[in-house]
């Protein structure tokens, strides 16, 4: 197990212990109901030291006092987690992408809630804040190896943006609607391809990959070994849908150029920039080969994909 894997497992274990109803953390703000969504949100000045609704000490380093998040909003933020202010356990900066979390109601989270959840309600875009979690009240026998009751965790947060719930809902509905439209367009593409109607539009690479670029994209370029998120719909040559992401509204994350996806994707996705869309005809040699991938993908299956490059990071 590498150091990063250990760190993530360790944090998960601490979060699990926090959910234990027998594990109680003393709080200073005892008059505040943890089941409510109306905890007081102070208008802190930069540099303010305070105590969150659930009793976590924090320092509000930079406080803009503009828009504050509400339940249902999506927050993008960077996060650093240290043990005892010295040992780095987690960093979104090292992962090259901020977190993107939707705030759920306070009565839907464990009691006490995680320190990060507790203080995000206090922040505005551009704010930075540090919150501390003491482990002195956790049962020693339930703590992971190399963690003791004398230890504490430090969370450094920088809030980048707030996306309102109504915008999130509209985006999700629009993405789900594309499940039908991209599936239909792929079936039409296959019909026109077989009829020779796309001969003047299709580009064929040396490997045999064929594609039609609907939109090149204007964002970041995909580098060898780079990370991306894509939405896609995949159908067989007879139009049978075998996979896709639009229906769930959750893009697929992967790394390009490291054989984590089929060869057709490793070659085709870098042809786009962030925001680009294309239809790909992937011959079986660049897909799942002679064997296929039963039961969904038969032997020697040529595949057709509509791919939208959502983000490059």
N, C-alpha and C positions, 0 to 999 in steps of 0.2 A: 504494500500500500504506500503510495507516495504521500508527500507532505500535504498537498492540496486535498487529496481524498480524505486523509485523516482529519483535516480541519473541517471539511464539510460534514463528515460523520459526527464529529464532536459537537458542532453547533446544532445539528439535528437532535442529538441526544439531549442537549440542554433545553431545547425547545420542547421536547417531549416531557421532560421533568416539569417544566413550567405548566404543562397542562394537567398535571397530577392534582386532583382536588385536595389531597392531603398535604400538598406543598404550598405553604402560604407565606407571602412576603408582606412584612409590615409596611403600612402606608401612612404617610403624614396626612394626606387629604382624605381622611376617613369619612367625611360627610358626602363625598361624591360617589354616586352609584355607578359601579362598573358596568351595569347592564344598560345604562342610558347612553344616548348619543349626544347629549348636551353638556359634556364636560366644559367648564369654562375655558375660553381661549384668550389668554392675556395678550395685550399689545406690548410685547417685550421690546425694549431697546437693545441694540447690538451690545453684546457683552453681558447680558442679564444672566444671572444664575437663578434657577428655579427648581421646583419639584412638580413632576407631572401628576395627572389625575390619579395614577396608580402608585405614586410614591417614588418614582425614579428621579434621581438628581440629574440635572442637565445644565449645559451652558449654551446659550443662544448666541453664537459668535457673531453672525451677521443676520440681522432681522430687518426685512424691508417693510413688514406690516402692510402688504397689499392683499391680494386674493389668498384666502385660506381654503383648504380642501374640504369637501363634504363627502359623506358616505356615497359610494357609487362612482366617484371620480377616479380617474387613472393618474397615478403619480409616477413620474420618471425621476429617479434619483441615484446618485452614487453612494456607495456604502463601503466603509472600511471597518473591520472588526478586529480588535486586539484583545489578547489576554493580558491583564495587568499592565496595559499601556505599552507593552514591550514586544510581545510576540504576535505577529500578524497572522490571523486565522483566515481572513476572507477579504477580497478586494474586487469590486466591480471594475475598477480601473485596469486591473491585470486581465480581467475577462474581456476587456475592450467594449463593453456595452453596459449601460446603466440598467438598473432594475426598472420594471414597469409593472406596478401593482395597483389593483383596484381596491379601494378602501371598502371593507365590508362593515356591517353594523357592529357596534361595540358588544351587543348581546350575543353575537355569533362567534366571538373569539374566546380563547381560554381566559380564565380569571386567575391571577392577574394577566393582562395581555402582555405580549412581547414589548420590550422597551421601544423598539422602532415604531411599532403601530401607535403606541401611546403618544409619541412626540410629533409624528408627521402632521397631525391636526394643527400643530402650533406653527407650522412653517409656511412661508410664501415662496414663490419661485425666486431663485437666487440666494435663498437663505442657507446658512451652514449651522449645524448644531451637533453637539456631542452629548450623548446620554450614557449613563453608567448603570450596570446591573451587578449588584452584589450577590454572591452565592452563599452568604453566611447562614441563610435559613433553609437551604436545600439539605435533604437527608444525605449524609456523607456516603452511605452505601449505594445511593443511586447516581452518584456523580461518575462520569467517565474516568478512565485511567488518566493520570497526570493532571487531574483537576481536583482541587480541594476546596473546602469551605472558606479558606482564606483568600481565594482568588476572586477576581471580578472581571467582567467584560466591559469593554469600551466600544461604543458604536459612533463612528463619525459619519454624518449624513450631509449631503449637499443636494437640495431639491432643485431640479432642473425645470420641470414644467408640471402643470396641472391641466388635465383634459376633462372637461365636465361630463357628467354621466350621460346627458342627452346626446352629446357628440359621440361618445363611445357606443351607445345603443344604435345610433344611426349608422355608424361605420360597421358594426357587427351585422346589422340587417342587410346592408348593401353587399358585404362580403358573402354572406350566405346566399343571396340572390344570384351571385355569379356562379354558384355550383351548377345551376341549370343552364345558364347561358354559355358557359365554357364547354360543358358537355355537348350541348347542341352544336356549337361551332366546330368542335373537333370532329363530330360525325359528318358535318357538311364538308369539312376539310378533306376527310378521307374520301368521300364520294367524288369531290372535284379533283383530288389528286389522281385517283384511279381513272378519271375521264380525261386526264391530260389538260385540265383547265388551269392548272397552276404552274405549268412548265416555265412561264416567263417570270414567275415570282419566287420560285424555290431556289435557294442557294444550297449547293452540295459541297461539303468539305472533302478533303483527301481521304478521310477515314470512312466516308459513306454517310455521315450524318447529314440530314436534310432539314432545312428550317425556313420559315417565313418570319421576318422581323416585323412585328406590328408596331412596336415602339422601342427605339434604342435605349431610351432612358437618359437622364441628364445628371444623375447623381454620381456616387463613387464607382470607380472601376473595381472589378473583382481580381484580386491578386492570387497568384499561386499559393495555396495553403491558407487562403483567407476564409473567414466565416461569413455566411450569408443566411438570410431567411427568405423563403420563397412560398408563394401560394401556387398550387398546381392542380391540374386535373389530368388523369391518365386513362386512356382507353386502349383496348385491343383493336386489331385491324377490322374486326367485324362491328366495332362500335361499342362493345361491352365495357362498361366502366369498371375499373379494377382498383382505383385509389384516387384520393384527392384530399385537399385541405379546406376548400371554401366552405363546405357544409358545417365544419366545426368552427370556422372563423379564426383558427389558430395556425399561423404560418409555420412551415417546417424549417427548423434550424439545421445547418450542416456545414461541413468544411469542404472546400473545393480543392481538387488536385491531390487528394490523399486517399483516394479509392474508398471513400466513405459512401459514395453513391455510384450509380452505374457510369460507365465510361462516357456515354452520351451526354450525361449531365456535366461531368467534369470538363468536357470539351465545349458544350453548348452554353452553359450559364455565363462563363466569362465573355461571351460575345455581346452580352448586354451590360448596361450600366444600371445602377440603382434606379428603380422606377420603370425599367424596361419590361416589355412583354413580347413573347414569341411563341410560335407553334413549332414543335420539333417532331420530326419523323426519325425514330431511333431504330435502326435495324437490329436484329436480335444479337448480332456479334458485338454491338455496343451496349446491349441491355443485359439480359440474363442468360445469354448464350444458348447452347443446344439444350441444356437441361431445363431452362425456364425457372419459374419459381412457383411450383404447385402450392395450393390449388388454384390460385388466382391467375397465374401467368403460365400458359402451357409451353411446351417445348418449341424452340425456334420462333418465339413470339416477337414480331415487330411491334413496337409500341409508339403511340402518339401522345404527346403531352402539350398542354397549354401551361406555360410557366410565367408567373409574374415575379420579378425580383424585387422583393419588399424592402430589404435592407442589406447593406454591406458593412461589416464591422471587423 
